[in-house]
Amino acid sequence: MGNIIMKLVKSAYSNSDAINKVIGYISTNEHKPVLTGGYGFFPPTADNAIASFTEVDNRNLTDSNSRKLWHLILALDNTFSYRHILNIANSISSIYESNGHHNFFGIHTPKTPKEGRGSHIHFAIQYYGYSYYYPPLTPDRFYAILEYQTDMLSLSL
């Protein structure tokens, strides 16, 4: 099967408009709507994701300069079918939800097909758990879940 490259955007996403900007970016591709999904809100639209992320963030916020979300990107080569890409996005999304974190994804497709260049999936993953039962998604927890999902992806390919 094809290649997948994971990239973690190295921003702290602590600014007050981080949720709006990241989810707004994820939900469009060159100003066109994209297929979106996620867990923790229904239906999985950008507006509902923003409202949900903001509500959880406001409930937990003790420091206005703290991280609000993680932004993960999976770049896939052009050998993946759209159905497989959607299955990957939903599988990863469900992993974060089962660990207590709302998340939102958007599937971006290339404007023009190029050799080896395929779609990519953007994920916004809530830093705070949707319940007090779930701890914040610290770097250690985030990377542990990331390692698990990497193993899961290698098994599904």
Secondary structure, DSSP 8 states (H G I E B T S, - for coil): ---EEEEE------STTHHHHHHHHHTEETTEE-EEEEESSSS--HHHHHHHHHHHHHHH-S-TTS--EEEEEEEE-TTS-HHHHHHHHHHHHHHHHHTT--EEEEEE--SS-BTTB--EEEEEEESS-SSTTS----HHHHHHHHHHHHHHHHHH-
